[in-house]
């Protein structure tokens, strides 16, 4: 049975004398199926899959016929877009990493990649028809700061030249090895307001278990350079759940991060995914301590004056507010680069995705060789209908501490949330959410189980596509 809305099941069969009874039976069956799946999920580990967007990238496929991006963007509200620029290069590949990135590329490859990126930017400006405004900018990867200072500057120059992007509120990912004064000076001059660095752990044994070769001295030097740069917002990423990590060593890392008083701290559970360094190793099953680690870190961060926004994000209560008013569940995104994804309401598209080095290298080379005209088309992605559009809105809103306001949902879709997705009431039965007069929010337990709840809310169509994905 497909995971349809109960409100969409009215029958028009003239032989049915009591369609209301059919609807009631369907609703009962539907809710029973949903309750069973949720119970099954809760009976296992709370960590199923990292949920940060919807539909998941493993639901993407090649389109039989390329989609015209001019057509798909023509009717979109482009007044408040997010701009993402992907740099698929790193100086090392960590054991847990399944990002689209390759290590230590030849400079010729980097130069060719940036040339292709400029062509894509030019074509993007053309199909957007110059009727657009970007609200925020992010550089991700990979490690954008792997680029040389002059290459970083060239990226900002081409965005300004072709997309009128200048001094836009921007976030840039850096690594301890590349967060030096020269690169940070370029980012500061370009108006970057947020630096995010994946420290992951301050404990040497944890770092070894994660397959991340960095030294405390290198991290210390990088954090000093970021503080000296004058860039106003620092985020430190940490990971919990590595092999043999103790609660003591995990909280040591949390305390070390707090000592730098960053504006944000993100805490991520470790997922061991196919074809990664850790995924290739036989790992002895140990007791899963991730939930204990999460709650211990949460308590430590709240006691230190940080406020929780989601399962992963904690913000220092006196930190200056981020500028930019982009809302990811409502507004579109333009992604540039070989590994970037873009979103309209009905079309999500990107380049191909892979984890292993040979496939990634080939995709990057294919990107470099792409004829300019092909940048005006989507060749790979997924078209999403109204149900999945609504499901995306719910997922991206519900997994935030602030939850979903009923009137905002109704204003967005001219429908009522709990009639559209009645299985949300099952979260209340399990103590994972509360329904109030004006909104629905996850409880403290529900936030901790965000990845599980997100996976549970995937439609059957998306779930089936993900399960059929072939890792490469």
Secondary structure, 3 states (H helix, E strand, C coil): CCCCCHHHCCCCCCCCCCHHHHHHHHHHHHHHHHHHHHHHHHHCCCCCCCCCCCCCHHHCEEEEEEEEHHHHHHCCCCCCEEEEEEECEECCCCCCCCCCCEECCCHHHHHHHHHHHHHHHHHHHHHCCCCCCEEEEEEEECCHHHCCHHHHHHHHHHHHHHHCCCCCCEEEEECCCCCCHHHHHHHHHCCEEEEEEEEECCCHHHHHHHCCCCCHHHHHHHHHHHHHHCCCEEEEEEEECCCCCCHHHHHHHHHHHHHCCCCEEEEEECCCCCCCHHHHCCCCCCCCCHHHHHHHHHHHHHHCCEEECECCEEEECCCCCCCCCCCCCCCCEEEECCCCEEECCCEEEECCCCCCHHHHHHHHHHHHCCCHHHHHEEEEEEECCHHHHHHHHHHHHHCECCCEEHHHHHHHHCCCHHHHCCCHHHHHHCCCEEECCCEEEECHHHHHCHHHHHHHCCCHHHHHHHHCCCCC
